[in-house]
């Protein structure tokens, strides 16, 4: 699906961004919200880790790295009936969406690793663009890059609204439902990107 990887901000950077506005549950037009939402949750990490058994104590400092999958950072929406491979398809481009930043936060429970992954992005009008609301399909997946084993995968439809007279809008979203078995080794990573495929 993807050939290259780009590492995002680490947890320390998230904490430094704590002055930003709080992230909404699904979407926001504010550009600095994802890091703050994760930062506010980071304060609970130490208390959640204290009660963890010895097995997780060894991995407590391990929070899987996040990558925007190369080739899935851009999502284009065309006029009805136009396919992206059609000649002159870009003339019928309504919106172009881009993922600009990914951050994450980890909390160890006795048996599981709970994660929150925040995504920020931007939507701009194309030649056929207009105001209105569109859904951008953002997938969050966690996998072992060596064995290709997927331990979590979820496709989210994130609504983004361009107000009348607006040529672009920012969005932010947080996946807070990640709860996976504690990894035996530091051998998993988080992948984020737009996905036009089926939910599975």
C-alpha positions, 0 to 999 in steps of 0.5 A, spaced: 500 500 500 505 504 501 512 505 500 515 510 505 514 512 512 515 519 515 515 520 523 511 524 527 511 528 533 513 525 539 510 525 546 515 530 549 513 535 543 505 534 544 506 536 552 510 542 549 504 544 545 499 544 551 497 551 550 493 550 544 485 549 544 482 543 546 480 538 540 473 536 538 470 529 538 470 529 531 473 535 527 475 542 528 477 548 523 482 550 528 489 548 526 492 547 533 488 542 537 490 535 536 496 536 540 493 539 546 488 533 546 493 528 547 497 533 552 491 533 557 491 526 557 498 525 558 498 527 565 494 521 567 500 517 564 504 516 570 498 514 575 496 509 570 503 506 569 504 505 577 499 499 578 502 496 571 505 489 572 513 488 571 512 486 564 509 493 562 514 496 566 519 494 562 516 497 556 513 503 559 517 508 555 515 505 549 510 508 545 509 506 538 512 511 533 507 514 528 508 514 520 504 518 515 504 512 509 507 515 503 502 516 498 496 516 502 497 523 505 493 527 500 485 525 498 482 528 492 474 529 491 472 530 484 465 532 481 460 526 480 462 521 475 469 523 474 475 518 476 482 520 478 485 517 472 481 520 467 484 525 462 483 532 465 480 530 472 484 535 475 479 540 472 473 537 475 477 537 482 472 539 488 477 539 494 484 536 496 485 534 503 492 533 506 494 530 512 499 535 515 501 532 522 500 526 527 501 525 534 500 520 539 500 518 547 500 512 550 498 509 557 499 502 560 494 498 563 495 491 567 493 487 560 493 492 555 496 498 551 491 504 550 493 509 545 490 516 543 492 518 536 491 525 533 491 527 526 491 534 523 490 536 516 487 541 511 482 541 505 482 546 500 478 548 494 479 545 487 477 548 480 470 546 481 470 547 489 465 550 493 462 551 500 459 545 504 461 539 508 465 533 506 467 527 509 475 525 509 476 517 510 482 517 515 485 510 517 489 509 523 492 502 523 497 499 528 502 493 525 508 489 526 512 492 519 516 485 519 511 480 520 505 484 517 501 482 522 495 488 524 493 489 531 488 494 530 485 498 524 479 503 523 477 507 518 474 514 520 469 518 516 471 525 518 467 531 517 470 537 514 466 544 513 468 549 508 464 556 510 461 560 504 467 564 501 472 560 504 477 557 500 480 552 505 479 549 512 483 545 517 480 539 521 483 535 527 481 528 529 483 524 535 482 516 535 481 514 542 478 507 542 485 504 541 486 498 546 491 493 544 495 487 548 501 489 551 506 488 545 512 483 547 517 487 544 518 494 541 516 491 534 509 495 532 508 502 529 502 506 528 500 508 520 495 513 518 493 516 512 487 517 507 484 510 505 478 510 499 478 502 500 473 498 504 472 499 512 476 492 513 
